Amino acid sequence: MNHKSYNPFETAQAQFDNVAEQLNLDTATRDLLRNPLREYHFSIPVRMEDGTVKVFRGFRVQHNDARGPCKGGIRFHPQETIDTVRALSMWMTWKCSVVDIPLGGGKGGVICDPHNLSDHEQERLCRGWVRQLAKNVGPLSDVPAPDVMTNPQHMLWMLDEFEAIHGNRYPGFITGKPVGMGGSLGRTEATGYGLIYTVREALKEMNIKPQDTIASVQGFGNVAQYAIQLYTRMGGKVICVSCWDQHDQTSYTFRKMSGVNLDELLKITDRFGGINKEKAKELGYEILPGTAWIEQDVDILLPCALENQVNAGNVGKISPRVKLMAEGANGPTTIEADKVLFERGVFVIPDFLANAGGVTCSYFEQVQCNMNYFWEKDEVLGKLDLKMTSAFLAVSELARRKKIYMRDAAYMIAIDRVAKAAKSRGWV
Amino acid sequence: MPGGLNHTSLPEFKREFFDSTERITVMGSGSLGGKAHGLAFIHDFTRNRFEHSRFPRFSVSIPVMTVIATDYFDQFMQMNDLRELALSDASDAYIANAFQRASLPPELTGDLRALIATINTPLAIRSSSLLEDAMFEPFAGIYATKMIPNNQPDADSRFRKLTEAVKFVWASTFFKAAKEYIAATEHRTEDEKMAVIIQEVVGQRHGDRFYPHLSGVARSFNYYPTGNAKAEDGVVHLALGLGKTIVDGGLDWFFSPAFPRAKPPVASSQALLKMTQTRFWAVNMGKPPEYDPTNEEEYLVEGTLTDADYDDTLTHLVSTYDAASDRLNPGADYPGPKALTFAPILDYEVLPLNEVLKSLIKLGVEALGTDVEIEFAVTLTETPRLAAQFGFLQVRPMVVSHVQVDIPDEELTGPDTLTATHSVLGNGIVDTIRDVIYVDPIVFDKKDTRAIATEIERLNLNMVQSRTPYVLIGFGRWGSSDPWLGIPVNWSQIAGAKVILECTLPEMYVDLSQGSHFFHNLISFQVSYFSIPHAGEFRVDWDWLAAQECVESMQFVRHVRLARPLTVKVDGRQGKGVILK
């Protein structure tokens, strides 16, 4: 395993501890909820194209399933760590709880770089992952989904392997499938749109019209793309996006003060969300260092990439103009940076609320699969809007009433629900 | 529309639709369209200028509504790439289905979902286009209105029905009739944008039917005054149930607000019985019909007087015929056939409806500075006293020409007279028309009316494209939905006509519509409408027409061009009209 100085699981536990104190949870409940219920660590041997066998390390963490089957993505990343996955699984529990869907939290990962794997190798890796876990996941226990550098095709291979092992059709086993193969309409847009639904509601509370705001976005993957799409349609303007450049092994920020053009950027973006630097230059974009996104003189920041991106080292560079930050990524803000944002009065929509659109739509996909009846996109997105809006309003109302930070309010609602579920089941 | 209201002064839609104190809200930031603008205007003046205290048993307001502004229409068209198809020659069904398959703008779905989650009473989804705003171009009945019962127990189904209805109204912007209509004006279909009104339906549920006790249209100017009534007294049309009866030109009860007790001039009570409404429209709240989201009348159902009697909605609306005395007695307490005369309200004034209407008409004329037509619906309640919820549905300006036209009697029957009438809609003199399109009386047979409509449509299109006004002559009720009673055209198929003659023949002897099917368009486009029964005082000089230069002769219809223009004179005050060769 890799070790980094920043430990996201410790961050997640610290956040939990803080709220558990406010909720006055008993020791048993705290002990139960601050650690995952189950973890699986395993090896996946994969025969490569050149005939050799490479062994990949994978895991699946099931944090808590008191409210329903575990739910969470599988990420492929070369710097994946077990602590990251633990943290993410815990955040999934809170995420499902805060939007009030009947699911628990889980997360999985494989330490690998899919950029360096052929399609066949990726397929074998996916099938190998399922073979290792087939007894411990399923539509009634743990429902995986895509995450960083995994996509619908990966999900389909995994589904196929699961069904081959179990001998039946289980479309509800995994979500994020392509539409027409058990996927839900609206899923592609869901996380990004969900993020902007919460931004919309926050702006309403702040009495600001979207068309009077500009934003800076970190990341240009699925979440960022659809967030930019909806935000722009609401009248907002995005002046820069940042993303990882696989070739240069660094990130860049692409800025256009008149507003980025999503369609033209998409034409020069690879399937992992990397924008072609040279073509962007030709289109008139300024190419800035990857960290420049956070320094822009904007109203809204949307971190939509990885964890630990807003930290003690760069929080001071955030423009005084920034009024709102909505966390499209998981854990993008460290505790230290959070304190600074709080003191500055920046309205922060915490990650597990802001990016809950994805898991909400995954839940919808699961429901549709289990019924074997699929809804129209309007129905999916309409329900998504209502769910996200209700969740935001509940958190905002609690934050206002108790005069506490949004993140704390969201945690309080989420943890309280899970604690009550665990108590009702007689676990504690 | 005059008045201080504009889009920015209307509140944004909030998701507590019916709990909100706002009666009109807006989703989106585009235009509201003409109809919504008109309703916003009415809302303002009924709130501020109508004397509510004078009529304590009347609650006068516009039904609660929200408007989906035109920016959502634009987004819908753009994100689904519908423009090319919409502007093509594709059939209405094809366009409607393409719109049904398309997705709504995601910003809209949440608001619609929230709206429908809290309401389960019938809704009217109404068009409100940009071009509906113009005083001279009413676009009445051109675009769709869809009523939905909205009574399914689950929000998912209700949401689906609502979105289907919204998409259908949007699609109607590009239906054939709308395109042809627009082609006859100075506008282009490409420039049209559609806002959509979602409005509560005025009425009550009675078993499987939902409808108001009465709907009506009140005009400040009456083109067909009878008895002692004057044109300036105006006219009111009332019908049981939804106003579709009146809009479609069906049987209704009409009276002058100056003489509400005066009956239409008929020979006997039996005759009066035959000319009253016997069927009415309601929203179907019962067994779901055959699924067809592209059918405007999907959720409408027709009832009879027996049904209304069963629903107990006739008490204050009918008279009862007494055969022994050959009289119609106001009220429903007596045994006998019922007639919708609204006598308890108009004669006995169980409710001061006429006074309310007079007041509203007067306010409307003052506010708009011109003659007006208002549409309304009324629901009656009896706890504890009889009271009424008066829903104001629309106000439209009427273009009334006040030009003085004198027609000496000798002109009506002279050798230079093509035809004349004592029953004409319109006013003024037109002396520039050289083209006449007429149904050949020699070959006319009422079994061919549909084919005749097709031929007229084609000739009309030629005339519209060449911007040549013409006189149109045919038999039976123009625009009748029953092909046995007249030629079943819609307005866009005859929109190029400047003068329309509605005649009868022995084999097509029907009560003439007097232009009721196209009333708004006739008034707004200032088209004169002559009613000429064959057994009446005047004739059409068919021989003279047959001798004129023929431009095109089809199987049933001829187009002739005259050497000199006709002179069409209409005295709207006297109801007298003549066409001189």
Contacts between the chains, C-beta under 8 A, distances in Angstrom:
chain1	res1	chain2	res2	distance
A	189	B	106	6.8
A	193	B	106	5.7
A	197	B	110	6.9
A	230	B	106	6.3
A	230	B	107	7.1
A	233	B	75	6.8
A	233	B	105	7.2
A	233	B	106	8.0
A	233	B	107	6.4
A	234	B	107	6.2
A	235	B	29	7.8
A	375	B	156	7.7
A	376	B	103	7.6
A	376	B	160	7.3
A	377	B	103	4.6
A	378	B	103	5.8
A	378	B	104	4.8
A	378	B	109	5.2
A	378	B	159	7.6
A	378	B	160	8.0
A	378	B	163	5.1
A	379	B	156	6.3
A	379	B	159	6.2
A	379	B	160	6.7
A	381	B	103	7.9
A	381	B	104	7.8
A	381	B	106	4.7
A	381	B	109	4.5
A	381	B	110	7.4
A	382	B	109	3.7
A	382	B	110	5.9
A	382	B	112	6.2
A	382	B	113	3.3
A	382	B	159	6.0
A	383	B	113	6.4
A	384	B	110	7.7
A	385	B	106	7.5
A	385	B	109	5.9
A	385	B	110	2.5
A	385	B	111	7.8
A	385	B	113	6.3
A	385	B	114	7.8
A	386	B	110	5.9
A	386	B	113	5.1
A	386	B	114	5.8
A	386	B	117	7.1
A	389	B	15	7.8
A	389	B	110	6.4
A	389	B	114	7.7
